[in-house]
């Protein structure tokens, strides 16, 4: 009878185990750590992956000391050997959660260096044969991951920029100076491309300085006209001689191109 009581008690105890304790925990993905990095053979390549069971570790936090992302949750790893030296662009902005990307030249567990990081996108260029390790992660505290959509492609070509400044300028009735010329740029974002400069004219012992800035350049490779008005807070431009120093800069995802031009100006008075 004692044995029967024990068996009944054991069976009753088993029935009282909470259902939550029987739920299996999903295993982390194979590329949860650097050692399991998924190889990208040749871009362009788009990978979709569920990262809700991914984890984070000290490698992530050590790299983030140089990046400064709000969080490095649910990280997954990829590896790409850049045989051509054209670089790598990684875009995770189409994921259904806020993501961050870090690109490391070399293995981060054995001396690799962080070369690029950013929210939703990052890109890097280096010598042919460079091995890049890419970490995609959730950059939101409290969010492990979601449906990651990562597109790997070659880095965009370097931007170019050229500038000319015409020698003729016009002093307006309010004392400002109108200057003009042409520009051309390629492989750049118009919102990060501009022309800025300074015009200088002597009036006796006084040096009149005026400044100008125009942005939103169209970087399609065509030669386009530009014009700007230099305004001064210490005097009025007049007919005669003047000089200008102008710079065009055009910035792409990775870098900027710029050209500076110094010009002697012949100033006429506006009618």
Backbone as JSON, one array per atom type, in Angstrom:
{
  "sequence": "XXXXXXXXXXXXXXXXXXXXXXXXXXXXXXXXXXXXXXXXXXXXXXXXXXXXXXXXXXXXXXXXXXXXXXXXXXXXXXXXXXXXXXXXXXXXXXXXXXXXXXXXXXXXXXXXXXXXXXXXXXXXXXXXXXXXXXXXXXXXXXXXXXXXXXXXXXXXXXXXXXXXXXXXXXXXXXXXXXXXXXXXXXXXXXXXXXXXXXXXXXXXXXXXXXXXXXXXXXXXXXXXXXXXXXXXXXXXXXXXXXXXXXXXXXXXXXXXXXXXXXXXXXXXXXX",
  "N": [[0.83, -1.21, 0.0], [1.98, 1.25, 0.69], [3.76, 1.67, -1.39], [1.99, 2.08, -3.5], [0.82, 4.52, -2.75], [2.99, 6.27, -3.04], [3.47, 6.18, -5.8], [1.1, 7.26, -6.79], [1.29, 9.83, -5.73], [3.55, 10.76, -7.07], [2.65, 10.75, -9.7], [0.64, 12.64, -9.52], [2.15, 14.93, -8.94], [3.57, 15.24, -11.33], [1.53, 15.98, -13.04], [1.08, 18.51, -12.19], [3.09, 20.14, -13.12], [3.98, 23.19, -14.56], [2.7, 24.24, -17.74], [4.28, 25.96, -19.23], [6.85, 25.23, -18.66], [7.34, 23.14, -20.29], [7.65, 24.04, -22.82], [9.65, 24.22, -25.68], [12.75, 25.87, -26.16], [13.76, 27.87, -28.83], [16.57, 27.12, -30.8], [19.58, 29.04, -31.23], [20.42, 30.64, -34.38], [22.59, 29.18, -36.93], [24.53, 31.0, -37.7], [24.91, 32.63, -35.53], [27.14, 33.4, -34.13], [30.54, 34.59, -34.69], [32.13, 32.44, -35.55], [30.4, 30.84, -36.97], [29.77, 32.25, -39.24], [27.92, 33.09, -42.11], [28.69, 32.43, -45.45], [29.02, 34.72, -48.1], [28.98, 34.29, -51.36], [29.13, 35.67, -53.89], [28.28, 38.95, -54.6], [25.56, 40.66, -56.38], [23.48, 39.8, -53.58], [20.69, 38.74, -51.76], [19.55, 38.07, -48.57], [17.18, 36.55, -46.52], [16.22, 36.18, -43.2], [15.12, 34.75, -40.13], [15.61, 36.2, -37.09], [14.86, 36.04, -34.47], [15.62, 34.3, -32.47], [18.26, 34.71, -32.14], [21.34, 35.63, -30.47], [23.43, 37.74, -28.37], [26.86, 38.7, -27.75], [30.12, 39.09, -26.12], [31.84, 39.81, -28.18], [30.25, 41.34, -29.85], [29.65, 43.55, -28.17], [32.21, 44.55, -27.7], [32.98, 45.45, -30.25], [31.02, 47.36, -30.57], [31.87, 49.36, -28.94], [33.34, 50.98, -30.51], [31.53, 51.79, -32.33], [28.99, 52.64, -31.29], [26.23, 52.01, -31.27], [22.76, 51.95, -30.18], [21.99, 49.46, -29.17], [22.97, 45.97, -29.42], [21.45, 43.68, -30.13], [20.41, 40.27, -30.82], [22.32, 39.39, -32.85], [23.59, 38.4, -36.06], [25.89, 36.74, -38.28], [27.91, 37.27, -41.22], [30.1, 36.46, -43.97], [32.42, 37.69, -46.33], [34.61, 37.54, -49.07], [36.41, 39.89, -50.68], [37.35, 39.79, -53.7], [37.85, 41.44, -55.86], [38.36, 44.01, -54.96], [36.5, 46.0, -55.02], [34.91, 46.62, -52.92], [32.26, 46.56, -50.4], [28.77, 46.77, -49.91], [26.23, 46.8, -47.57], [22.85, 46.44, -46.99], [20.25, 46.65, -44.83], [17.83, 47.79, -44.53], [15.3, 47.03, -45.36], [14.29, 45.23, -43.58], [11.94, 44.0, -41.07], [12.22, 45.23, -38.66], [14.08, 47.57, -36.64], [17.38, 47.89, -37.62], [20.96, 47.39, -37.33], [24.23, 47.65, -38.78], [27.46, 46.28, -38.87], [30.71, 46.31, -40.23], [33.57, 44.43, -40.49], [36.98, 44.35, -41.14], [38.73, 41.56, -41.61], [38.92, 38.85, -39.2], [36.97, 39.4, -36.38], [37.56, 38.23, -33.94], [40.2, 37.81, -33.9], [41.95, 40.05, -34.2], [40.72, 41.58, -36.2], [39.48, 44.65, -37.67], [37.06, 47.14, -37.05], [35.53, 48.71, -39.72], [33.36, 50.02, -40.76], [30.11, 51.15, -39.83], [26.59, 51.44, -39.18], [23.13, 52.59, -38.97], [20.91, 50.46, -40.43], [22.38, 50.35, -42.81], [25.64, 49.98, -44.24], [28.93, 50.46, -45.56], [32.03, 49.55, -47.13], [35.37, 49.88, -48.37], [38.38, 48.4, -49.61], [41.58, 46.8, -49.96], [42.03, 44.45, -52.66], [41.13, 41.09, -52.03], [40.55, 41.32, -49.38], [38.98, 40.09, -46.47], [35.78, 40.38, -45.31], [33.88, 40.55, -42.36], [30.56, 40.59, -41.47], [28.21, 41.97, -39.32], [24.86, 41.83, -38.57], [22.22, 43.28, -36.77], [19.78, 43.86, -34.13], [19.14, 47.13, -33.26], [17.68, 48.14, -31.21], [16.81, 48.53, -27.89], [15.52, 45.89, -25.95], [14.36, 44.59, -28.07], [14.8, 41.65, -29.69], [15.04, 40.65, -32.33], [13.86, 39.92, -35.65], [12.38, 39.65, -38.84], [14.93, 39.54, -40.8], [16.21, 41.24, -43.61], [18.72, 41.26, -45.68], [20.74, 42.83, -48.0], [23.45, 42.3, -50.04], [25.93, 43.91, -51.85], [28.23, 45.19, -54.35], [30.29, 47.93, -53.39], [29.37, 51.34, -54.08], [30.67, 53.28, -56.9], [33.38, 55.67, -56.62], [32.69, 59.13, -55.93], [32.79, 61.98, -58.2], [33.86, 65.33, -58.94], [33.81, 68.51, -60.5], [34.69, 71.95, -61.12], [34.15, 75.24, -62.35], [34.83, 78.75, -62.41], [33.57, 81.75, -63.49], [35.22, 84.69, -64.81], [33.98, 87.13, -64.81], [32.02, 89.23, -62.75], [29.28, 90.65, -60.91], [28.48, 93.59, -59.2], [25.89, 94.28, -57.07], [23.1, 96.57, -56.5], [22.63, 96.64, -53.8], [25.05, 96.1, -52.72], [26.03, 93.49, -52.68], [27.67, 90.64, -54.27], [27.5, 89.08, -57.37], [28.31, 85.93, -58.55], [29.36, 83.34, -60.85], [29.41, 80.18, -62.7], [30.37, 76.89, -63.82], [29.58, 73.43, -63.06], [30.17, 69.94, -62.44], [29.23, 66.68, -61.44], [29.34, 63.29, -60.21], [27.97, 60.12, -59.1], [27.04, 60.82, -56.54], [25.14, 62.08, -53.76], [22.6, 64.41, -54.08], [21.72, 65.9, -51.93], [23.87, 66.04, -50.31], [25.77, 67.53, -51.56], [27.44, 70.41, -52.7], [28.25, 73.89, -53.43], [30.53, 76.19, -52.22], [31.89, 79.32, -51.15], [34.13, 82.21, -51.07], [34.34, 85.67, -51.6], [36.52, 88.39, -52.18], [37.36, 91.8, -51.86], [39.29, 94.74, -52.12], [38.96, 97.89, -50.62], [40.47, 100.6, -50.45], [42.09, 100.6, -47.41], [40.48, 98.75, -46.38], [39.32, 95.43, -46.34], [36.94, 93.81, -48.02], [34.81, 91.18, -47.4], [32.87, 88.55, -48.67], [30.45, 85.91, -48.59], [29.25, 82.81, -49.94], [26.89, 80.14, -50.59], [25.59, 77.26, -52.04], [23.38, 74.52, -52.38], [22.12, 71.16, -53.06], [22.95, 70.08, -55.53], [22.85, 68.71, -58.85], [23.88, 65.63, -59.58], [24.6, 64.16, -62.12], [26.52, 63.82, -63.99], [26.46, 65.63, -66.06], [27.5, 68.81, -67.41], [26.74, 71.65, -65.69], [25.25, 74.87, -65.15], [25.93, 77.25, -62.56], [25.06, 79.72, -60.12], [25.59, 82.3, -57.74], [25.16, 84.45, -54.89], [27.28, 86.53, -53.21], [27.36, 87.78, -50.03], [28.21, 90.46, -47.85], [29.23, 91.47, -44.57], [30.7, 93.59, -43.84], [31.02, 95.68, -45.59], [30.58, 97.07, -48.96], [30.46, 95.62, -52.15], [32.0, 96.78, -55.17], [32.47, 98.09, -58.52], [35.41, 96.98, -60.25], [38.4, 95.27, -59.29], [38.47, 91.94, -57.93], [38.72, 88.96, -55.92], [38.13, 85.41, -55.75], [37.52, 82.44, -53.87], [36.56, 79.26, -54.33], [34.77, 76.2, -53.72], [33.7, 73.02, -54.74], [31.91, 70.28, -53.5], [31.09, 66.85, -53.52], [29.29, 64.27, -52.23], [29.18, 60.79, -51.73], [28.01, 57.57, -50.59], [30.23, 56.5, -49.29], [32.44, 58.27, -49.46], [33.73, 61.61, -50.21], [34.09, 63.84, -52.98], [36.02, 66.61, -54.1], [36.73, 69.88, -55.43], [38.71, 72.75, -55.65], [38.78, 76.18, -56.59], [40.59, 79.05, -57.29], [40.08, 82.42, -58.2], [40.62, 85.34, -60.15], [38.64, 88.18, -60.33], [36.7, 90.27, -62.47], [34.86, 92.98, -61.8], [31.76, 94.42, -62.49], [29.38, 97.11, -62.3], [25.98, 96.72, -61.44], [23.28, 97.67, -63.53]],
  "CA": [[0.0, 0.0, 0.0], [2.85, 2.42, 0.73], [4.29, 1.87, -2.74], [0.91, 2.65, -4.3], [0.68, 5.94, -2.38], [4.12, 7.01, -3.61], [3.25, 6.28, -7.24], [0.0, 8.21, -7.0], [1.8, 11.17, -5.43], [4.46, 11.15, -8.15], [1.85, 11.04, -10.89], [-0.05, 13.91, -9.27], [3.15, 15.99, -9.06], [3.87, 15.42, -12.75], [0.41, 16.7, -13.66], [1.06, 19.89, -11.72], [4.19, 20.9, -13.73], [3.43, 24.24, -15.43], [2.82, 23.98, -19.18], [5.36, 26.79, -19.77], [8.13, 24.56, -18.47], [7.47, 22.12, -21.32], [7.84, 24.69, -24.11], [11.04, 24.16, -26.12], [13.35, 27.15, -26.54], [14.36, 27.77, -30.16], [18.03, 27.2, -30.81], [20.1, 30.18, -32.0], [20.78, 30.28, -35.76], [23.97, 28.71, -37.11], [25.44, 32.15, -37.84], [24.72, 33.48, -34.35], [28.46, 33.89, -33.71], [31.51, 34.79, -35.77], [32.63, 31.16, -36.05], [29.42, 30.27, -37.89], [29.4, 33.26, -40.23], [27.42, 32.57, -43.39], [29.51, 32.94, -46.54], [28.41, 35.35, -49.27], [29.9, 33.9, -52.44], [29.33, 36.77, -54.83], [27.14, 39.87, -54.65], [24.54, 40.98, -55.37], [22.84, 38.69, -52.9], [19.76, 39.14, -50.71], [19.27, 36.98, -47.63], [16.11, 36.77, -45.55], [16.46, 35.28, -42.08], [14.46, 35.02, -38.86], [16.66, 36.38, -36.08], [14.24, 36.2, -33.15], [16.29, 33.45, -31.48], [19.69, 35.04, -32.12], [21.83, 36.16, -29.19], [24.54, 38.7, -28.47], [27.96, 38.29, -26.88], [31.14, 40.1, -25.85], [32.39, 40.29, -29.45], [29.36, 42.42, -30.28], [29.81, 44.73, -27.31], [33.56, 45.1, -27.91], [32.93, 46.21, -31.5], [30.14, 48.51, -30.41], [32.61, 50.42, -28.26], [33.85, 51.86, -31.56], [30.41, 52.17, -33.2], [28.05, 53.45, -30.51], [24.82, 51.71, -31.51], [21.99, 51.89, -28.93], [21.98, 48.07, -28.7], [23.46, 45.0, -30.41], [20.69, 42.47, -29.84], [20.11, 39.32, -31.88], [23.26, 39.55, -33.96], [23.94, 37.27, -36.93], [27.14, 37.05, -38.95], [28.15, 36.88, -42.6], [31.5, 36.61, -44.37], [32.59, 37.92, -47.77], [35.97, 37.8, -49.53], [36.36, 40.85, -51.78], [38.44, 39.43, -54.61], [38.07, 42.5, -56.85], [38.72, 45.27, -54.33], [35.45, 46.99, -55.26], [34.25, 46.96, -51.67], [31.01, 45.89, -50.03], [27.65, 47.55, -49.38], [25.23, 45.95, -46.91], [21.64, 47.21, -46.75], [19.26, 45.88, -44.08], [16.72, 48.71, -44.25], [14.01, 46.41, -45.7], [13.89, 44.32, -42.5], [10.72, 44.46, -40.4], [12.59, 45.81, -37.37], [15.21, 48.5, -36.77], [18.61, 47.11, -37.66], [22.25, 48.03, -37.46], [25.2, 46.85, -39.53], [28.88, 46.54, -38.66], [31.59, 45.61, -41.17], [34.9, 44.27, -39.9], [38.01, 43.83, -42.05], [39.41, 40.52, -40.85], [38.13, 38.18, -38.18], [36.94, 40.25, -35.17], [38.07, 37.53, -32.77], [41.66, 37.67, -34.01], [42.61, 41.26, -34.69], [39.98, 42.32, -37.23], [39.2, 46.04, -37.32], [35.8, 47.71, -37.51], [35.79, 49.71, -40.75], [32.14, 50.75, -41.07], [28.9, 50.76, -39.11], [25.53, 52.41, -39.35], [21.78, 52.08, -38.85], [20.26, 50.03, -41.67], [23.26, 50.29, -43.97], [27.05, 50.31, -44.07], [29.73, 50.1, -46.74], [33.47, 49.66, -46.91], [36.25, 49.51, -49.48], [39.73, 48.08, -49.18], [42.41, 46.12, -50.96], [41.52, 43.18, -53.18], [41.47, 39.97, -51.18], [40.13, 41.57, -47.99], [37.85, 39.32, -45.96], [34.91, 41.19, -44.46], [32.88, 39.92, -41.52], [29.43, 41.52, -41.35], [27.27, 41.69, -38.25], [23.56, 42.49, -38.64], [21.68, 43.16, -35.42], [18.73, 44.78, -33.7], [19.73, 48.24, -32.5], [16.66, 48.65, -30.3], [16.8, 47.86, -26.59], [14.31, 45.13, -25.7], [13.93, 43.88, -29.29], [15.84, 40.68, -30.05], [15.2, 40.59, -33.78], [12.66, 39.83, -36.46], [12.65, 39.13, -40.18], [16.04, 40.29, -41.39], [16.4, 41.21, -45.06], [20.03, 41.88, -45.89], [21.19, 42.81, -49.39], [24.89, 42.49, -50.18], [26.3, 44.31, -53.21], [29.5, 45.9, -54.41], [30.21, 49.34, -52.97], [29.21, 52.24, -55.23], [31.91, 53.91, -57.34], [33.74, 56.92, -55.95], [32.13, 60.33, -56.57], [33.67, 62.92, -58.88], [33.35, 66.7, -58.94], [34.62, 69.53, -61.16], [34.15, 73.29, -60.92], [34.75, 76.41, -62.99], [34.31, 80.04, -61.95], [33.75, 82.77, -64.52], [36.0, 85.83, -64.33], [33.14, 88.32, -64.7], [31.11, 89.26, -61.61], [28.45, 91.86, -60.91], [28.16, 94.18, -57.9], [24.49, 94.7, -57.1], [22.81, 97.87, -55.9], [22.68, 96.54, -52.33], [26.42, 95.87, -52.29], [26.45, 92.1, -52.76], [28.4, 90.31, -55.49], [26.99, 87.9, -58.07], [29.33, 85.13, -59.23], [28.75, 82.2, -61.54], [30.34, 79.26, -63.34], [29.8, 75.59, -64.13], [30.03, 72.32, -62.23], [29.76, 68.6, -62.84], [29.51, 65.69, -60.4], [28.76, 61.97, -60.42], [27.98, 59.13, -58.0], [26.9, 61.56, -55.28], [23.8, 62.44, -53.29], [22.43, 65.85, -54.26], [21.52, 66.55, -50.63], [25.17, 66.18, -49.66], [26.67, 68.11, -52.56], [27.24, 71.86, -52.65], [29.34, 74.8, -53.79], [30.67, 77.26, -51.25], [33.05, 80.13, -51.47], [34.35, 83.53, -50.5], [34.82, 86.71, -52.51], [37.24, 89.43, -51.45], [37.69, 93.01, -52.63], [39.89, 95.8, -51.29], [38.48, 99.26, -50.78], [41.45, 101.3, -49.63], [42.69, 99.69, -46.44], [39.46, 97.8, -45.96], [39.14, 94.21, -47.13], [35.54, 93.4, -47.98], [34.65, 89.73, -47.56], [31.51, 88.06, -48.86], [30.4, 84.45, -48.59], [28.09, 82.23, -50.62], [26.7, 78.69, -50.43], [24.44, 76.69, -52.73], [23.38, 73.07, -52.26], [21.17, 70.47, -53.93], [23.5, 69.93, -56.87], [22.41, 67.55, -59.63], [25.12, 64.9, -59.89], [24.33, 63.19, -63.18], [27.63, 63.82, -64.94], [26.34, 66.72, -67.03], [28.04, 70.11, -67.01], [25.59, 72.51, -65.38], [25.57, 76.23, -64.72], [25.58, 77.63, -61.2], [25.24, 81.12, -59.79], [25.42, 82.55, -56.31], [25.33, 85.84, -54.45], [28.12, 86.67, -52.03], [26.97, 88.93, -49.21], [29.24, 90.87, -46.9], [28.75, 92.2, -43.39], [31.66, 94.64, -43.47], [31.19, 96.65, -46.66], [29.83, 96.89, -50.2], [31.25, 95.36, -53.35], [31.86, 97.81, -56.2], [33.17, 97.74, -59.75], [36.86, 96.93, -60.08], [38.98, 93.94, -59.18], [38.15, 91.13, -56.74], [39.15, 87.56, -56.01], [37.22, 84.44, -55.13], [37.98, 81.07, -53.59], [35.34, 78.46, -54.36], [34.95, 74.75, -53.62], [32.56, 72.12, -54.93], [32.09, 68.95, -52.92], [30.01, 65.92, -53.84], [29.49, 63.14, -51.31], [28.44, 59.55, -51.89], [27.82, 56.82, -49.36], [31.49, 56.21, -48.64], [33.44, 59.33, -49.47], [33.41, 62.85, -50.9], [35.05, 64.4, -53.94], [35.96, 68.07, -54.07], [37.7, 70.64, -56.22], [38.75, 74.17, -55.28], [39.21, 77.08, -57.67], [40.86, 80.46, -56.96], [39.84, 83.16, -59.43], [40.6, 86.8, -60.17], [37.36, 88.61, -60.89], [36.47, 91.62, -62.97], [33.54, 93.31, -61.29], [31.05, 95.55, -63.07], [28.25, 97.55, -61.49], [24.67, 96.42, -62.01], [22.56, 98.85, -64.01]],
  "C": [[0.85, 1.25, 0.0], [3.39, 2.73, -0.66], [3.24, 2.52, -3.62], [0.75, 4.12, -4.02], [1.78, 6.78, -3.01], [3.92, 7.22, -5.1], [2.15, 7.28, -7.57], [0.48, 9.63, -6.78], [2.7, 11.66, -6.55], [3.69, 11.52, -9.4], [1.14, 12.38, -10.75], [0.9, 15.08, -9.43], [3.46, 16.28, -10.51], [2.78, 16.21, -13.44], [0.41, 18.17, -13.29], [2.21, 20.72, -12.29], [3.61, 21.93, -14.68], [3.68, 23.92, -16.89], [3.98, 24.75, -19.78], [6.71, 26.11, -19.66], [8.38, 23.52, -19.54], [7.7, 22.71, -22.7], [9.32, 24.69, -24.48], [11.52, 25.55, -26.53], [14.06, 26.98, -27.87], [15.87, 27.94, -30.08], [18.47, 28.42, -31.61], [20.45, 29.73, -33.42], [22.25, 29.89, -35.87], [24.98, 29.86, -37.18], [25.28, 33.15, -36.7], [26.03, 34.08, -33.86], [29.39, 33.97, -34.91], [31.94, 33.46, -36.39], [31.67, 30.5, -37.04], [28.98, 31.22, -38.99], [29.02, 32.63, -41.57], [28.18, 33.23, -44.54], [28.65, 33.53, -47.66], [29.38, 35.12, -50.42], [30.19, 35.05, -53.38], [28.1, 37.66, -54.84], [26.77, 40.17, -56.1], [23.84, 39.73, -54.84], [21.93, 39.23, -51.81], [19.42, 37.92, -49.87], [18.17, 37.42, -46.68], [16.25, 35.73, -44.44], [15.69, 35.72, -40.85], [15.53, 35.08, -37.77], [16.11, 36.47, -34.66], [14.87, 35.33, -32.08], [17.79, 33.7, -31.42], [20.07, 35.68, -30.79], [22.9, 37.22, -29.44], [25.63, 38.28, -27.49], [28.99, 39.41, -26.74], [31.8, 40.62, -27.13], [31.58, 41.47, -29.96], [29.61, 43.7, -29.48], [31.18, 45.36, -27.48], [33.6, 45.94, -29.19], [32.1, 47.47, -31.34], [30.8, 49.64, -29.64], [33.16, 51.42, -29.26], [32.74, 52.35, -32.49], [29.39, 53.05, -32.49], [26.59, 53.22, -30.83], [24.07, 51.64, -30.19], [21.94, 50.5, -28.32], [22.55, 47.18, -29.8], [22.77, 43.66, -30.15], [20.58, 41.57, -31.07], [21.03, 39.39, -33.07], [23.44, 38.25, -34.74], [25.1, 37.72, -37.82], [27.21, 36.51, -40.37], [29.62, 37.14, -42.94], [31.59, 36.75, -45.89], [34.05, 38.23, -48.08], [35.88, 38.68, -50.78], [37.55, 40.62, -52.71], [38.81, 40.58, -55.56], [38.58, 43.8, -56.26], [37.7, 46.37, -54.56], [34.68, 47.35, -54.0], [32.93, 46.25, -51.5], [30.02, 46.89, -49.46], [26.64, 46.57, -48.81], [24.04, 46.82, -46.52], [20.61, 46.32, -46.06], [17.99, 46.7, -43.81], [15.35, 48.12, -44.57], [13.56, 45.39, -44.66], [12.65, 44.86, -41.8], [10.98, 44.94, -38.97], [13.81, 46.7, -37.58], [16.52, 47.73, -36.63], [19.84, 48.01, -37.67], [23.18, 47.09, -38.19], [26.6, 47.26, -39.12], [29.67, 45.71, -39.66], [33.0, 45.62, -40.58], [35.84, 43.7, -40.96], [38.86, 42.84, -41.27], [38.5, 39.94, -39.79], [38.14, 39.0, -36.89], [37.44, 39.55, -33.92], [39.59, 37.37, -32.8], [42.29, 38.87, -34.71], [41.91, 42.02, -35.78], [39.6, 43.7, -36.74], [37.85, 46.48, -37.88], [36.09, 48.82, -38.51], [34.55, 50.5, -41.13], [31.01, 50.25, -40.19], [27.85, 51.83, -39.33], [24.17, 51.77, -39.16], [21.2, 51.73, -40.22], [21.16, 49.88, -42.87], [24.69, 50.62, -43.57], [27.8, 49.84, -45.3], [31.19, 50.31, -46.43], [34.21, 49.29, -48.2], [37.65, 49.27, -48.93], [40.47, 47.38, -50.29], [41.74, 44.83, -51.42], [42.01, 42.05, -52.3], [41.08, 40.15, -49.73], [38.93, 40.7, -47.64], [37.06, 40.19, -45.0], [33.98, 40.28, -43.66], [31.8, 40.97, -41.24], [28.51, 41.06, -40.23], [26.01, 42.52, -38.47], [22.85, 42.25, -37.32], [20.51, 44.1, -35.21], [19.38, 45.88, -32.87], [18.73, 48.89, -31.55], [16.67, 47.85, -29.01], [15.47, 47.14, -26.39], [13.77, 44.38, -26.9], [15.06, 42.96, -29.72], [16.1, 40.69, -31.55], [13.87, 40.53, -34.48], [13.0, 39.18, -37.78], [13.71, 40.03, -40.83], [16.04, 40.13, -42.9], [17.67, 41.99, -45.36], [20.44, 41.71, -47.35], [22.67, 43.17, -49.43], [25.2, 42.84, -51.63], [27.66, 44.99, -53.18], [29.29, 47.35, -54.0], [30.07, 50.23, -54.21], [30.54, 52.86, -55.63], [32.14, 55.25, -56.64], [33.11, 58.11, -56.68], [33.21, 61.15, -57.26], [33.04, 64.3, -58.84], [34.33, 67.63, -59.65], [33.91, 70.87, -61.04], [34.89, 74.3, -61.77], [34.08, 77.66, -62.43], [34.6, 81.07, -63.03], [34.47, 83.99, -63.95], [35.14, 87.08, -64.15], [32.16, 88.17, -63.54], [30.39, 90.6, -61.61], [28.19, 92.3, -59.47], [26.74, 94.72, -57.96], [24.3, 96.04, -56.39], [22.86, 97.82, -54.37], [24.06, 96.15, -51.81], [26.88, 94.43, -52.28], [27.12, 91.83, -54.11], [27.86, 89.02, -56.09], [28.13, 87.22, -58.83], [28.65, 83.93, -59.88], [29.83, 81.33, -62.17], [29.63, 77.98, -63.73], [30.33, 74.54, -63.16], [29.57, 71.01, -62.87], [30.1, 67.65, -61.7], [28.8, 64.38, -60.72], [28.82, 61.15, -59.14], [27.86, 59.79, -56.63], [25.43, 61.87, -55.01], [23.64, 63.95, -53.39], [22.26, 66.58, -52.94], [22.83, 66.74, -49.87], [26.21, 66.71, -50.63], [26.39, 69.6, -52.66], [28.46, 72.59, -53.2], [29.36, 75.91, -52.74], [31.9, 78.08, -51.59], [33.06, 81.48, -50.79], [34.86, 84.46, -51.59], [35.43, 87.83, -51.68], [37.56, 90.59, -52.38], [38.24, 94.06, -51.68], [39.27, 97.14, -51.66], [39.36, 100.13, -49.88], [42.13, 100.31, -48.7], [41.72, 98.6, -45.99], [39.4, 96.6, -46.91], [37.7, 93.74, -46.95], [35.45, 91.9, -48.27], [33.18, 89.37, -47.69], [31.51, 86.55, -49.01], [29.14, 83.98, -49.31], [28.08, 80.72, -50.45], [25.46, 78.28, -51.2], [24.53, 75.17, -52.62], [22.35, 72.46, -53.2], [21.66, 70.33, -55.35], [22.95, 68.67, -57.54], [23.64, 66.8, -60.12], [24.84, 63.77, -60.88], [25.41, 63.15, -64.24], [27.58, 64.92, -65.97], [26.98, 67.99, -66.49], [26.87, 71.07, -66.86], [26.07, 73.87, -64.89], [25.17, 76.42, -63.25], [25.77, 79.13, -61.05], [24.93, 81.31, -58.32], [25.64, 84.02, -56.02], [26.13, 85.86, -53.16], [27.71, 87.93, -51.28], [28.03, 89.19, -48.15], [28.61, 91.61, -45.73], [29.71, 93.31, -42.99], [31.91, 95.65, -44.59], [30.38, 96.29, -47.89], [30.79, 96.63, -51.35], [30.95, 96.44, -54.4], [32.61, 97.34, -57.45], [34.68, 97.82, -59.53], [37.36, 95.5, -60.06], [38.56, 93.26, -57.87], [38.74, 89.74, -56.95], [38.11, 86.66, -55.36], [37.93, 83.12, -54.91], [36.73, 80.22, -53.43], [35.67, 76.97, -54.31], [33.64, 74.04, -53.9], [32.88, 70.81, -54.22], [30.85, 68.12, -53.2], [30.25, 64.64, -53.06], [28.58, 61.97, -51.66], [28.31, 58.85, -50.56], [29.11, 56.67, -48.58], [32.41, 57.4, -48.48], [32.93, 60.55, -50.22], [34.5, 63.18, -51.91], [34.92, 65.91, -53.87], [37.0, 68.66, -55.0], [37.58, 72.1, -55.82], [39.32, 74.98, -56.42], [39.41, 78.48, -57.1], [40.78, 81.26, -58.25], [39.95, 84.66, -59.21], [39.36, 87.25, -60.92], [37.43, 90.04, -61.41], [35.03, 91.99, -62.65], [32.99, 94.54, -62.01], [29.85, 95.88, -62.19], [26.95, 97.23, -62.19], [23.98, 97.7, -62.42], [21.16, 98.9, -63.43]]
}
